[in-house]
Amino acid sequence: MTKSSYPLKLPHSVKAAAERLAKADGVSLNQFIATAVAEKIGTLNTVDAFLEQQAGKSLPGDMMQFLTNAPDVDPVAGDEFHDG
């Protein structure tokens, strides 16, 4: 495995929390951050693959049948569309 370095600047509160969790896990701060980044990458890659699989060969126009049959009701509070 090759390694590279990257200077990382964290807010003091985030670094303190990461140090605390790393210590509780019995790993270095560097190892904790590397693992956290790897987990995030894995999650995002999994989500992308899942969504791609679910979409299949669907096209944006394929949603029209669902949108046409959707009830015409006001959105739930907090779900309103605000332009701009």
C-alpha positions in Angstrom: 0.0 0.0 0.0 1.4 3.4 -0.9 0.7 6.3 1.3 0.6 10.1 0.8 0.3 12.9 3.1 -2.2 15.7 3.2 -2.1 18.7 5.6 -5.5 18.7 7.3 -7.0 21.6 9.2 -9.8 20.8 11.5 -11.9 23.0 13.8 -10.6 22.5 17.3 -13.9 20.9 18.4 -13.8 18.3 15.6 -10.2 17.5 16.3 -10.8 17.1 20.0 -13.8 14.8 19.4 -11.7 12.8 16.9 -8.9 12.5 19.4 -11.2 11.4 22.1 -12.8 8.7 19.9 -9.5 7.5 18.6 -8.2 7.1 22.1 -11.3 5.2 23.1 -10.8 3.0 20.0 -7.1 2.5 20.9 -5.8 3.9 17.6 -3.9 6.9 16.6 -5.6 10.1 15.4 -4.1 9.5 11.9 -5.5 5.9 11.8 -8.9 7.1 13.0 -9.1 9.8 10.4 -7.9 7.5 7.6 -10.5 4.9 8.6 -13.3 7.6 8.8 -12.4 8.8 5.3 -12.3 5.3 3.9 -15.8 4.5 5.5 -17.2 7.7 4.0 -15.9 6.8 0.5 -17.3 3.3 0.8 -20.7 4.6 1.8 -20.9 7.1 -1.0 -19.7 4.6 -3.6 -22.3 2.1 -2.3 -25.1 4.8 -2.5 -24.0 5.7 -6.1 -24.1 2.0 -7.1 -27.4 1.4 -5.5 -29.0 4.5 -7.1 -27.6 3.6 -10.5 -28.9 0.0 -10.2 -32.4 1.2 -9.1 -32.6 3.7 -11.9 -31.6 1.1 -14.5 -32.4 2.4 -17.9 -35.1 4.8 -16.7 -35.3 8.2 -18.4 -36.5 11.4 -16.7 -39.7 11.2 -18.9 -40.6 7.8 -17.3 -41.7 9.6 -14.2 -44.4 11.5 -16.0 -47.0 8.7 -15.5 -46.4 8.9 -11.7 -46.4 12.7 -11.7 -49.6 12.9 -13.7 -51.4 10.6 -11.3 -50.0 12.3 -8.1 -52.7 14.0 -6.0 -52.8 17.8 -6.2 -52.2 18.6 -2.5 -50.3 21.3 -0.7 -46.8 20.2 0.5 -46.2 19.2 4.1 -45.0 22.1 6.2 -41.3 22.6 5.6 -41.3 20.9 2.2 -42.4 24.0 0.3 -40.5 25.0 -2.8 -38.8 28.5 -2.5 -37.4 29.9 -5.7 -34.2 31.8 -5.1 
